Every structure is written in C-alpha cells, then in structure tokens.
Amino acid sequence: MRAIIFMGVLLNLALGANLHLNPRLPSLYPKLLRCYRCILETKELGCVLGSDICLTAKGGGCLTTIIHCGSKDEVIVSDCRAKDRLSECSLSLASPVPGLWVSSRCCLEPLCNSPPLRDQTLLQNQDKNTSVVLDFLIPIPTSKITTTHSPTKPLNQPN
C-alpha cells in the first residue's frame, strides 16, 4: 500500500504539472478530452475557486461562460460539457439585475478553455474575423414590473 502511494506521489511530482499544463503532450486517455475547470475566476485575481482539470468523452467540449456585470466586471466559469450537453453553450436565463448578460463558448481541443489558450484564441479570432466553434453571445433580458392600471385611492378604504 505504501509503495502505491509513494509511486502516485512521485508520478504527480514528476509528471503532474507538465502533463496538465501542456496540451501538446499525448493524453494518457486518448478517448477523453481534457478541459480546464474553474468555478470562479476573475481577470484581476485569476482562478479563485476550484482550479482543476476535468475530463469528458470525445465529442464533448470545453465550456467557458463569462458573466458580464456592467461594462468591465466579468466573472468567468470554465468546465467540461458532454456531447449531449453542448446545448448549454447557448443557454439563456432571465435575470432581475439590469446590465447583466452572459456569453458562452465551447471549444473542442484539449485545454482550449484554459486562460492562456482562451485569450490567445480570442485574439487570433478577432484578427482573422472568424468565430470559435460554438461561440454564442446571449443578452439576458431584465425583468421589469409594469402595472396596467394606476389606482387613484387605496384599496382598503370604503367608497
């Protein structure tokens, strides 16, 4: 048992960082797509919660969802999506907060949603005037309460 744990630690120290950060290395599991996962990320702080690598079957994709709050503030969520859940790239939810909107993008290459590759891909696509695979920009409508009548007197008072 100790030998197995020791070998696992050695493999993690020797190969772990390079294996996860370099998408050009051959995958140990060729039928799986490796994606970057971060539950909460900002451009200023980087990944704040849940930095990891996730796996999905070939045919799935790597999802990046950017929640825009106003003109500059952004919260980024990165994850894996199975083939049957790629429709979540175009998911739209109503929001009661004015100025909130979401853009989602799925890509199909290993670790293509990791911050260095994600930013590089966006710059290349802006230069070439092309779009990333399954690129969506979805404005989220704000909910507004409107009244169809304006009462002239309070409801509980007698005539």
C-alpha positions in Angstrom: 0.0 0.0 0.0 2.8 2.4 0.9 4.5 1.6 -2.4 1.4 2.6 -4.4 1.0 5.9 -2.5 4.8 6.6 -3.0 4.6 5.9 -6.7 1.5 8.1 -7.0 3.3 11.0 -5.3 6.3 10.5 -7.5 4.2 10.5 -10.7 2.4 13.6 -9.6 5.6 15.4 -8.8 7.4 14.3 -11.9 4.6 14.5 -14.5 1.6 16.2 -12.9 2.4 19.8 -13.6 3.7 19.3 -17.1 1.1 16.8 -18.0 -1.8 19.2 -17.0 -0.4 22.4 -18.3 0.9 21.3 -21.7 -1.9 20.4 -24.1 0.6 19.3 -26.7 1.6 16.2 -24.6 -0.2 13.0 -25.6 -3.0 12.2 -23.3 -2.9 9.1 -21.1 -6.6 8.6 -22.1 -6.9 9.2 -25.8 -10.7 8.9 -25.8 -11.1 11.7 -23.3 -11.0 15.4 -23.8 -9.2 17.4 -21.0 -10.6 20.7 -20.1 -9.7 23.5 -17.7 -12.2 23.8 -14.8 -12.6 26.8 -12.6 -15.8 27.6 -10.7 -15.0 31.3 -10.0 -12.4 33.3 -11.9 -11.8 37.0 -12.5 -9.3 38.6 -14.8 -7.8 40.5 -11.9 -7.5 37.6 -9.4 -7.3 34.6 -11.7 -9.0 31.4 -10.5 -10.3 31.9 -7.0 -12.2 28.7 -6.6 -11.8 25.2 -8.0 -8.9 25.2 -10.4 -8.6 21.7 -11.8 -8.7 19.6 -15.0 -11.9 17.9 -15.9 -12.4 15.0 -18.4 -15.2 14.5 -20.9 -15.7 11.9 -23.6 -14.6 12.7 -27.2 -17.4 14.6 -28.9 -17.9 16.8 -25.8 -16.4 20.2 -25.4 -14.7 22.7 -23.0 -17.1 25.4 -21.9 -16.2 29.0 -20.9 -19.1 31.1 -19.6 -18.4 34.8 -19.0 -20.9 36.7 -16.8 -20.7 40.4 -17.6 -21.7 42.8 -14.9 -21.7 46.2 -16.3 -19.0 47.4 -18.7 -15.8 46.0 -17.2 -16.5 43.5 -14.5 -16.5 39.9 -15.5 -16.9 36.5 -13.7 -15.6 33.5 -15.7 -16.7 29.9 -15.2 -14.9 27.1 -17.1 -15.9 23.4 -17.2 -16.4 20.3 -19.3 -19.5 19.5 -21.2 -20.6 16.1 -22.6 -21.7 15.9 -26.2 -25.4 15.8 -25.2 -25.0 18.9 -23.0 -23.3 21.2 -25.6 -26.6 23.0 -26.0 -25.7 24.7 -22.7 -23.3 26.8 -24.8 -26.5 28.7 -25.9 -28.3 28.7 -22.5 -30.1 31.9 -21.7 -31.6 32.7 -18.3 -33.7 35.7 -17.3 -32.1 38.0 -14.8 -33.7 40.6 -12.5 -30.4 42.5 -12.5 -30.1 45.3 -15.1 -26.9 45.2 -17.1 -26.2 41.5 -16.5 -25.5 39.4 -19.6 -23.8 36.1 -20.4 -21.6 34.9 -23.2 -20.8 31.3 -23.6 -18.3 29.5 -25.8 -17.4 25.8 -26.3 -14.2 24.6 -27.9 -13.2 21.1 -28.9 -9.4 21.0 -28.4 -7.6 19.8 -25.2 -7.4 22.6 -22.6 -8.6 25.2 -25.1 -10.6 26.9 -22.3 -7.5 27.4 -20.1 -6.7 31.2 -19.6 -3.6 31.4 -21.8 -5.1 29.4 -24.7 -8.5 31.1 -24.3 -7.0 34.6 -24.5 -4.8 33.6 -27.4 -7.8 32.1 -29.3 -9.9 35.2 -28.8 -7.1 37.4 -30.2 -6.5 35.2 -33.2 -10.2 35.1 -34.0 -10.5 38.9 -33.7 -7.6 39.3 -36.2 -9.0 36.7 -38.6 -12.6 37.9 -38.2 -13.7 34.3 -37.6 -15.6 32.7 -34.8 -14.7 30.0 -32.3 -16.6 26.7 -32.5 -20.0 27.1 -30.9 -19.5 30.7 -30.0 -22.6 32.4 -28.5 -23.2 35.9 -27.2 -26.5 35.9 -25.3 -28.1 39.1 -23.8 -30.1 38.2 -20.7 -33.4 40.2 -20.6 -34.0 42.1 -17.5 -37.4 41.7 -15.8 -39.4 44.8 -15.4 -42.6 45.1 -13.3 -45.2 47.1 -15.1 -48.7 48.0 -14.0 -51.6 48.2 -16.4 -53.7 50.5 -14.1 -52.9 53.2 -11.6 -55.3 53.2 -8.6 -56.5 56.6 -7.5 -57.4 55.6 -4.0 -56.1 52.9 -1.6 -57.7 49.5 -2.0 -58.8 49.0 1.7 -60.8 52.3 2.1 -64.6 52.3 1.6 -66.3 54.4 -1.1 
